[in-house]
Structure formats: structure tokens, C-alpha cells
Amino acid sequence: MTVAEVESLDREGRGVAHLGGKALFLEGALPGERVAFEVTRRKPSYETGRVEVVLRANAARVEPRCPHFGVCGGCSLQHLEPQAQVAAKQRVLEDCLWHIARVRAQALLSPIQGEPWHYRRRARLSVRRVAKKGGVLVGFHERRSSFVADMNTCPVLPRSVSDAIPGLRGLVEGLSIRERLPQIEVAAGAEALALVLRVLAPPSTQDLQALRRYADSTGFQLWLQPAGPDSAQALRPADTPWPAYSLPEFAVSIRFLPTDFTQVNQGVNRMLVRRVMALLDPRPGEPIVDYFCGLGNFSLPATRCGASVLGVEGNAGLARRAAGNARSNGLEHLCRFEVANLFDPGECMRLPSARKVILDPPREGAIELVKSLEGRPVERIVYVSCDPATLARDAAVLVNAQGYRLTAACAANMFPHTSHVESLALFERRA
């Protein structure tokens, strides 16, 4: 074993050290620690390794709660105290903004954070039958592997789902299509919890009977998805209403198909929406455009504040369901939704804009949309990001080329115990 002094965390939650002119990326290491490690991979300019012994521990090191931590790839930071995780993510955001864009926020807002356990209301669990491990496995992939972790519990999933993992393994083991069922998607609403089974072959009559019995005994909704996300159909109860989540501060309820994108952490999402509305400051009658609007997560609260909102979304199904949510909340007279490819430069140039806009893009960011804002009368941009690197890239265009100020920014700990950094930034036109 080799010994190293750990300097920082990288964006994957690994400790970073340097030894003999090489960068080291060490699983299980924390900043300020002295560790002994085994090398797992050697490259000309760097090495990766796994900590074997902690010789001097970081004061924020804690005992991981999950018995599968270190094998399961779902979490990477359970050995770091939750408040220290949030601080590390705030630093990742600051570092990306500076090193990529040479931009600093004028104000760093307090990070958005919530409960660190049993928060994950959406998850995609892999399913694989491994005879030498006793049959069907249901869980996340092992760390840096395509193998499915041998899990019986998960403290970041809702308690009911964590407790159900052994039963799910037994359920799938008893199905004739167990080799043709690669995935179970979890989608928990405020009152209903749906399990979507990805089925690559039709279930037999006996399979369907077993699945219905399972749904009746657990109270879970069971859905079958034979093809793409929109093919999902409720199996039991057959006439079940879709799940929904609420934004009580804005008297909004948002229904969703269990395969739709929604934020995994509903508690943090409520705080995120509140922060976005505070930064956006929507006024009665004021026009606002919400790009990448999804199901209306920000559009409907802005409308509830009295603004006239246009939501733009690339997925036609999500746009339809956003319009349905507007109707069910009695807000259709103040908002409308359009479908557009927000990665196409030509379409972005043709889209309407407003004095205030919201951006909530996927990990790829919104570079074409950001470029299209040049010369338009957009004075305030609230940008919600799930990748600080693409946020920084887009910030460089807004600040360095288009004359905006990065007025405020903060991290949002949407995924506790992982290295994922969600963030929020406010850009305002310089006077």
C-alpha cells in the first residue's frame, strides 16, 4: 500500500492527491486526510485507487448508514457528514464558475438543503437474475460496474420501497419473464407510489395474477412499460389516477406519468421553487417565458403569482401534461405551452422571449438558447442547473459576451450522499 495526503474532492466525490508528479483519485478519501491506498488503475498522468486505511481522518468523516455503501454505486459520500457534503458542493459550483468562465457570483446565497435520508422519490432500479447470488437482484449498479448490487435495503429510497426490495426480488424470481424484466422505476407522489416494470416480453396469465396480488398486498401502483416511456400503462389498480406532487406555498398540484421527469427530492424541490420565485419576482400581468418547462414545475407557481407565462418544452408529451396541469389548477387562462427544440439554433432564434425568463435545462445546458438571447430585451434570467460545468460554460457567454452580471448563485443538495451538484444562478442585465 502507498500513503498520500488528500487535498480536495473531485466532482465524483473522490479524494484528490498528488504523488510523484501524478494526480491520484482515491475512492473513500476526504480532504485533509492521510490515507493508505491500493492502486486500481494506472495511466501516464494519473492513477485511481481505493482507500484501505485512514491514518488521519477528516473531522467530518462519519460511519456510512447503508450496509451496501462502497459496493453500491448509488451513493459516493455517505462517509462525509451531510452539512460538509453541502459545503463541498457549494465549492464545486464556485470552482466551476471561476475555472471555466472566470466568473464569480456577486452574492453566494445559502445552499438549499433538506432531509438527507429517504428523500429519493424517483429511482431507476436495475433487475438481473444471477444464479450464483441466489436468484434475482434488484438495486442500483455496483460502483463503476454494470453489475447489479446485491441489495436488501436502501436508506435514500422511501422507507416503503427500501423495505420492499427483498419482496421485489422474490416477486420477479417467480415470474416467467424474469429474464426479460431489466428495470423497475420508482415514482412516488404525495399520496401514491408507482412501480413501473420494464417488460421486454408479455407477462403470462400467471405473471399478471402474481403482479396484481403483489399490488393489492403492498398498496403500490403497478405499471407495465413494454416500449418507450409513453407506453406505460397501469396494471393495478387499472383505473388508478396518476401520481402527483404538491407545491403548497403556491396552491399547485402537478400530476405526472410515472415515467415522466420530475425532481427526485420533493422537499428540496419545494424550496427550490420558492427560491426561484423570490429571485424571479413575477408580478401580476407580467410576461415570463419558462424554457425547458417540463410539467410546469416553475410555470405554474409563476402563474399563481399572477404572471402571464409561456412554457416552452422539447418533449411534446410533457408539454401536453403541463397544459393539463394548468387546467386542473385553474390557471389555463394565464399560461400556455409550446413545443420547440431548444437545442436547435434556428428554433431558438424564432422563440419569443420576455423581460424575465427561467432556464431549467438538462445536463447538456442551454448554450444555443443562451446565444439566442443576445440583443433581446431579457433583463433577468433565473437559471436552474443540474451540471455546474455546463452552467459555467453558459455563464461565460452571458457575462463575458452579452453583458449580464451573475448577481447570485447557490448549490441545491437535490441528491444527498452523491456527488451530483444541482445549482441556481441569477443573471441580470447591466444597467
C-alpha positions as CSV (number, residue, x, y, z in Angstrom):
1,M,0.0,0.0,0.0
2,T,1.0,3.6,-0.7
3,V,0.4,6.6,1.6
4,A,-0.9,10.0,0.3
5,E,-2.1,13.3,1.7
6,V,-5.6,14.2,0.3
7,E,-6.1,17.8,-0.9
8,S,-9.6,18.1,-2.1
9,L,-12.7,16.3,-3.6
10,D,-13.3,15.9,-7.3
11,R,-16.7,16.1,-9.0
12,E,-17.2,12.4,-8.5
13,G,-16.7,12.5,-4.7
14,R,-13.2,11.0,-4.8
15,G,-10.3,12.4,-2.8
16,V,-7.6,14.1,-4.9
17,A,-3.9,13.8,-4.0
18,H,-0.6,14.1,-5.9
19,L,2.3,11.8,-5.7
20,G,5.4,11.5,-7.9
21,G,4.1,14.1,-10.3
22,K,0.8,12.2,-10.8
23,A,-2.7,13.1,-9.8
24,L,-4.4,10.5,-7.6
25,F,-8.2,10.0,-7.4
26,L,-9.0,7.9,-4.4
27,E,-12.3,6.3,-3.6
28,G,-13.3,6.8,0.1
29,A,-10.8,9.6,0.8
30,L,-11.7,13.0,2.2
31,P,-9.8,16.4,2.1
32,G,-7.2,16.7,4.8
33,E,-6.8,13.0,5.4
34,R,-3.7,10.9,5.3
35,V,-4.6,7.6,3.8
36,A,-3.0,4.3,2.7
37,F,-4.4,3.1,-0.6
38,E,-4.3,0.4,-3.2
39,V,-3.9,1.4,-6.9
40,T,-6.8,0.2,-9.1
41,R,-5.8,1.9,-12.4
42,R,-2.6,3.4,-13.7
43,K,-2.4,5.9,-16.5
44,P,0.5,8.1,-17.7
45,S,-0.8,11.3,-16.0
46,Y,-2.9,9.9,-13.2
47,E,-3.9,6.9,-11.1
48,T,-7.0,5.8,-9.3
49,G,-7.1,4.0,-6.1
50,R,-9.2,2.7,-3.2
51,V,-8.5,3.7,0.4
52,E,-7.5,0.8,2.6
53,V,-6.6,2.5,5.9
54,V,-7.4,6.1,7.1
55,L,-4.3,7.2,9.0
56,R,-5.6,10.6,9.8
57,A,-9.3,11.3,9.5
58,N,-11.2,14.4,8.4
59,A,-13.2,15.7,11.4
60,A,-16.4,15.4,9.3
61,R,-15.9,11.7,8.5
62,V,-18.9,9.6,9.7
63,E,-19.8,5.9,9.6
64,P,-21.9,5.2,6.5
65,R,-25.5,4.3,7.3
66,C,-26.0,1.9,4.4
67,P,-24.5,-1.6,4.7
68,H,-24.0,-1.6,1.0
69,F,-22.1,1.6,0.8
70,G,-18.8,1.2,-1.0
71,V,-20.2,-1.6,-3.3
72,C,-23.4,0.0,-4.5
73,G,-22.9,2.9,-6.9
74,G,-25.9,4.8,-5.8
75,C,-24.1,6.9,-3.2
76,S,-20.5,8.1,-3.0
77,L,-20.4,10.4,0.0
78,Q,-22.1,8.7,2.9
79,H,-18.8,8.8,4.8
80,L,-19.0,12.6,4.9
81,E,-21.3,14.4,7.3
82,P,-24.3,15.9,5.4
83,Q,-23.5,19.5,6.2
84,A,-19.9,19.0,4.9
85,Q,-21.3,17.5,1.7
86,V,-23.4,20.7,1.1
87,A,-20.3,22.9,1.7
88,A,-18.3,20.7,-0.7
89,K,-21.0,21.1,-3.4
90,Q,-21.1,24.9,-2.9
91,R,-17.3,24.9,-3.5
92,V,-17.7,22.8,-6.7
93,L,-20.1,25.3,-8.0
94,E,-17.8,28.2,-7.2
95,D,-14.8,26.4,-8.7
96,C,-16.6,25.6,-11.9
97,L,-17.8,29.2,-12.4
98,W,-14.3,30.5,-11.9
99,H,-12.1,28.0,-13.6
100,I,-14.4,27.6,-16.7
101,A,-16.0,31.0,-17.0
102,R,-13.7,33.3,-14.9
103,V,-16.9,34.5,-13.3
104,R,-17.7,34.9,-9.6
105,A,-21.2,35.5,-8.2
106,Q,-21.7,38.8,-6.5
107,A,-23.6,37.1,-3.7
108,L,-23.5,33.4,-2.7
109,L,-26.9,32.5,-1.3
110,S,-27.3,29.9,1.4
111,P,-27.4,26.4,-0.1
112,I,-30.8,24.7,-0.5
113,Q,-31.0,21.5,1.5
114,G,-33.5,19.1,3.1
115,E,-33.7,15.7,4.8
116,P,-30.6,13.6,3.9
117,W,-32.4,10.2,4.2
118,H,-35.3,8.6,2.4
119,Y,-35.6,11.5,0.1
120,R,-35.3,9.8,-3.3
121,R,-38.8,9.8,-4.7
122,R,-37.7,8.8,-8.2
123,A,-35.2,6.0,-8.9
124,R,-34.4,3.5,-11.6
125,L,-33.6,0.1,-10.2
126,S,-31.9,-2.5,-12.3
127,V,-33.1,-6.1,-12.3
128,R,-30.9,-9.1,-13.1
129,R,-31.1,-12.8,-12.3
130,V,-27.7,-14.0,-11.0
131,A,-28.0,-17.7,-10.1
132,K,-24.8,-17.8,-8.1
133,K,-26.1,-15.0,-5.9
134,G,-29.4,-16.8,-5.2
135,G,-31.6,-15.5,-8.0
136,V,-32.9,-12.1,-8.9
137,L,-31.1,-8.9,-7.8
138,V,-33.0,-5.6,-7.6
139,G,-31.0,-2.4,-7.0
140,F,-28.5,0.2,-8.3
141,H,-25.4,-0.8,-10.2
142,E,-22.3,-1.6,-8.3
143,R,-19.8,1.3,-8.2
144,R,-18.1,1.7,-11.7
145,S,-19.6,-1.5,-12.9
146,S,-22.5,-2.9,-14.9
147,F,-23.2,-5.5,-12.2
148,V,-26.3,-5.0,-10.1
149,A,-25.5,-4.6,-6.4
150,D,-26.8,-7.4,-4.1
151,M,-29.1,-5.1,-2.0
152,N,-31.7,-5.7,0.6
153,T,-32.2,-2.2,1.8
154,C,-31.6,1.4,0.7
155,P,-31.8,4.3,3.2
156,V,-32.1,7.0,0.4
157,L,-35.2,5.5,-1.1
158,P,-38.7,6.0,0.6
159,R,-38.9,3.6,3.5
160,S,-41.7,1.6,1.9
161,V,-39.6,1.0,-1.2
162,S,-36.5,0.1,0.9
163,D,-38.4,-2.4,2.9
164,A,-39.9,-3.8,-0.3
165,I,-36.6,-4.7,-2.0
166,P,-36.5,-8.4,-0.7
167,G,-40.1,-8.9,-1.7
168,L,-39.5,-7.4,-5.2
169,R,-36.6,-9.8,-5.7
170,G,-38.9,-12.7,-4.8
171,L,-41.7,-11.4,-6.9
172,V,-39.6,-11.1,-10.1
173,E,-37.9,-14.5,-9.4
174,G,-41.4,-16.1,-9.6
175,L,-42.3,-14.6,-13.0
176,S,-41.9,-16.4,-16.3
177,I,-40.4,-13.2,-17.8
178,R,-37.8,-12.7,-15.1
179,E,-35.0,-12.7,-17.7
180,R,-37.0,-10.1,-19.7
181,L,-37.6,-7.6,-17.0
182,P,-34.4,-5.4,-16.8
183,Q,-35.7,-2.4,-14.8
184,I,-38.1,-1.2,-12.1
185,E,-38.7,2.5,-12.0
186,V,-39.9,4.1,-8.7
187,A,-42.1,7.2,-8.9
188,A,-43.5,8.4,-5.6
189,G,-46.1,11.1,-5.4
190,A,-47.6,12.8,-2.4
191,E,-50.1,10.0,-1.8
192,A,-49.4,7.3,-4.4
193,L,-46.3,5.3,-5.1
194,A,-45.9,3.7,-8.5
195,L,-43.6,0.9,-9.6
196,V,-43.1,0.8,-13.4
197,L,-41.9,-2.6,-14.6
198,R,-40.0,-2.5,-18.0
199,V,-41.2,-5.7,-19.7
200,L,-39.5,-6.9,-22.9
201,A,-41.9,-9.8,-23.3
202,P,-45.6,-10.1,-22.5
203,P,-46.3,-11.4,-19.0
204,S,-48.2,-14.7,-18.8
205,T,-51.6,-15.0,-17.2
206,Q,-49.9,-16.4,-14.1
207,D,-47.5,-13.5,-14.1
208,L,-50.3,-11.0,-14.2
209,Q,-52.1,-12.7,-11.4
210,A,-48.9,-12.6,-9.2
211,L,-48.4,-8.9,-10.0
212,R,-51.9,-8.0,-9.1
213,R,-51.7,-9.9,-5.8
214,Y,-48.5,-8.0,-5.1
215,A,-50.1,-4.6,-5.8
216,D,-53.0,-5.5,-3.6
217,S,-50.9,-6.6,-0.7
218,T,-48.5,-3.6,-0.8
219,G,-50.7,-0.8,-1.9
220,F,-48.2,0.2,-4.6
221,Q,-49.5,1.1,-8.1
222,L,-48.0,-1.3,-10.6
223,W,-47.4,-0.2,-14.2
224,L,-46.1,-2.1,-17.2
225,Q,-43.9,-0.4,-19.8
226,P,-43.4,-2.5,-22.9
227,A,-41.7,0.1,-25.1
228,G,-40.9,3.8,-24.7
229,P,-41.8,5.9,-21.6
230,D,-45.3,6.9,-23.0
231,S,-46.2,3.2,-23.4
232,A,-46.5,2.7,-19.6
233,Q,-50.0,1.5,-18.6
234,A,-51.4,1.0,-15.1
235,L,-51.9,-2.7,-14.3
236,R,-53.2,-2.4,-10.8
237,P,-55.4,-0.6,-9.9
238,A,-56.4,-0.4,-13.6
239,D,-58.2,2.9,-13.2
240,T,-55.6,4.4,-10.9
241,P,-55.1,8.2,-11.0
242,W,-51.6,9.3,-11.9
243,P,-49.2,10.2,-9.1
244,A,-49.0,13.9,-8.2
245,Y,-46.7,16.2,-6.1
246,S,-47.7,19.4,-4.5
247,L,-46.3,22.9,-4.1
248,P,-48.4,24.0,-1.1
249,E,-47.0,27.5,-0.9
250,F,-48.4,28.2,-4.4
251,A,-51.5,26.0,-4.1
252,V,-50.4,23.9,-7.0
253,S,-50.6,20.2,-7.6
254,I,-48.7,18.6,-10.5
255,R,-49.8,15.2,-11.9
256,F,-47.3,13.1,-13.8
257,L,-47.0,9.9,-15.7
258,P,-44.7,7.7,-13.6
259,T,-42.1,7.7,-16.4
260,D,-42.0,11.5,-16.7
261,F,-39.1,13.5,-15.5
262,T,-39.7,15.0,-12.0
263,Q,-37.2,16.1,-9.4
264,V,-36.2,13.2,-7.2
265,N,-36.3,15.2,-4.0
266,Q,-39.7,16.8,-3.5
267,G,-38.7,18.6,-0.2
268,V,-35.8,20.3,-1.9
269,N,-37.8,21.0,-5.0
270,R,-40.3,22.9,-2.9
271,M,-37.5,25.1,-1.5
272,L,-36.0,25.4,-5.0
273,V,-39.3,26.7,-6.4
274,R,-39.7,29.1,-3.6
275,R,-36.1,30.4,-4.2
276,V,-36.7,30.7,-8.0
277,M,-39.9,32.7,-7.5
278,A,-38.1,35.0,-5.0
279,L,-35.3,35.7,-7.5
280,L,-37.6,36.0,-10.5
281,D,-40.2,38.2,-8.7
282,P,-43.1,37.6,-11.0
283,R,-45.7,40.4,-11.0
284,P,-49.4,40.3,-11.9
285,G,-49.8,40.6,-15.7
286,E,-46.0,40.4,-16.3
287,P,-45.0,38.2,-19.3
288,I,-42.5,35.4,-18.4
289,V,-41.0,32.6,-20.5
290,D,-40.1,29.3,-18.9
291,Y,-37.7,27.4,-21.1
292,F,-37.4,23.6,-20.6
293,C,-40.6,23.9,-18.6
294,G,-41.4,20.2,-18.2
295,L,-44.6,19.6,-16.4
296,G,-44.9,23.2,-15.2
297,N,-42.8,23.0,-12.1
298,F,-41.9,26.7,-12.3
299,S,-44.5,27.8,-14.8
300,L,-47.5,27.2,-12.6
301,P,-46.1,28.8,-9.5
302,A,-45.2,31.9,-11.6
303,T,-48.7,31.9,-13.0
304,R,-50.2,31.6,-9.5
305,C,-48.3,34.8,-8.7
306,G,-50.3,36.5,-11.4
307,A,-47.7,36.5,-14.3
308,S,-48.6,35.6,-17.8
309,V,-46.4,32.6,-18.6
310,L,-45.3,30.8,-21.8
311,G,-43.8,27.4,-21.1
312,V,-41.5,26.0,-23.8
313,E,-40.6,22.3,-23.8
314,G,-38.9,19.9,-26.2
315,N,-41.0,16.9,-25.2
316,A,-44.5,17.1,-26.7
317,G,-45.9,14.7,-24.0
318,L,-44.6,16.8,-21.2
319,A,-46.0,19.9,-22.8
320,R,-49.4,18.3,-23.1
321,R,-49.3,17.2,-19.5
322,A,-48.2,20.7,-18.4
323,A,-51.2,22.2,-20.1
324,G,-53.4,19.6,-18.3
325,N,-51.8,20.6,-15.0
326,A,-52.6,24.2,-15.8
327,R,-56.3,23.3,-16.4
328,S,-56.6,21.2,-13.3
329,N,-55.2,24.0,-11.2
330,G,-57.5,26.6,-12.8
331,L,-54.5,28.5,-14.4
332,E,-55.1,27.9,-18.1
333,H,-56.2,31.5,-18.7
334,L,-52.8,32.8,-17.7
335,C,-50.4,30.3,-19.2
336,R,-49.8,28.3,-22.4
337,F,-47.3,25.8,-23.6
338,E,-45.4,25.3,-26.8
339,V,-43.2,22.6,-28.2
340,A,-39.7,23.5,-29.6
341,N,-36.3,22.0,-29.9
342,L,-34.3,24.1,-27.5
343,F,-31.0,22.7,-28.8
344,D,-31.6,23.9,-32.4
345,P,-30.1,27.4,-33.1
346,G,-32.8,28.2,-35.7
347,E,-35.7,27.3,-33.5
348,C,-34.2,29.2,-30.5
349,M,-33.9,32.3,-32.6
350,R,-37.6,32.1,-33.6
351,L,-38.8,31.7,-30.0
352,P,-40.4,34.5,-28.1
353,S,-38.7,36.0,-25.1
354,A,-39.7,38.3,-22.2
355,R,-38.1,40.7,-19.8
356,K,-37.8,37.8,-17.3
357,V,-37.1,34.2,-18.2
358,I,-36.4,30.8,-16.4
359,L,-34.0,28.2,-17.8
360,D,-34.1,24.7,-16.4
361,P,-32.1,22.6,-19.0
362,P,-30.9,19.0,-18.7
363,R,-27.2,18.3,-18.1
364,E,-26.3,19.5,-21.6
365,G,-27.1,23.0,-20.6
366,A,-28.7,25.7,-22.8
367,I,-25.9,27.0,-24.9
368,E,-27.9,27.6,-28.1
369,L,-30.8,29.2,-26.2
370,V,-28.3,31.4,-24.3
371,K,-26.7,32.6,-27.6
372,S,-30.2,33.3,-29.0
373,L,-30.9,35.8,-26.1
374,E,-28.3,38.3,-27.4
375,G,-29.9,41.5,-28.4
376,R,-33.2,40.6,-26.9
377,P,-34.8,42.6,-24.1
378,V,-34.2,40.0,-21.4
379,E,-33.3,41.7,-18.2
380,R,-33.4,38.9,-15.6
381,I,-32.6,35.2,-16.1
382,V,-33.1,32.6,-13.4
383,Y,-31.0,29.5,-14.4
384,V,-31.6,26.2,-12.7
385,S,-28.7,23.7,-13.5
386,C,-28.0,20.1,-12.9
387,D,-24.4,20.4,-14.1
388,P,-22.2,23.2,-12.8
389,A,-19.8,22.8,-15.7
390,T,-22.4,23.5,-18.4
391,L,-23.8,26.3,-16.2
392,A,-20.4,27.8,-16.1
393,R,-20.0,27.5,-19.9
394,D,-23.3,29.2,-20.4
395,A,-22.4,31.8,-17.8
396,A,-19.3,32.7,-19.7
397,V,-21.4,33.7,-22.7
398,L,-24.0,35.6,-20.7
399,V,-21.4,37.5,-18.6
400,N,-18.4,37.9,-20.8
401,A,-20.2,38.3,-24.2
402,Q,-23.7,39.6,-23.5
403,G,-23.2,42.0,-20.7
404,Y,-25.0,40.2,-17.8
405,R,-24.0,40.2,-14.2
406,L,-24.0,37.0,-12.2
407,T,-25.9,38.5,-9.3
408,A,-26.3,35.5,-7.1
409,A,-25.8,31.7,-7.1
410,C,-26.1,28.7,-4.7
411,A,-26.0,25.0,-4.7
412,A,-29.1,22.8,-4.1
413,N,-28.5,19.5,-2.4
414,M,-31.0,17.6,-4.5
415,F,-29.1,14.3,-4.2
416,P,-27.6,13.9,-0.7
417,H,-24.8,11.4,-0.3
418,T,-23.9,11.7,-4.0
419,S,-21.5,14.0,-5.8
420,H,-24.3,15.4,-8.0
421,V,-24.5,19.2,-7.8
422,E,-27.7,21.0,-8.6
423,S,-27.4,24.8,-8.6
424,L,-29.2,28.0,-9.1
425,A,-28.0,31.3,-10.6
426,L,-29.4,34.7,-11.2
427,F,-28.2,36.8,-14.1
428,E,-29.2,40.4,-14.6
429,R,-28.6,42.8,-17.4
430,R,-26.0,45.5,-16.5
431,A,-27.5,49.0,-16.4
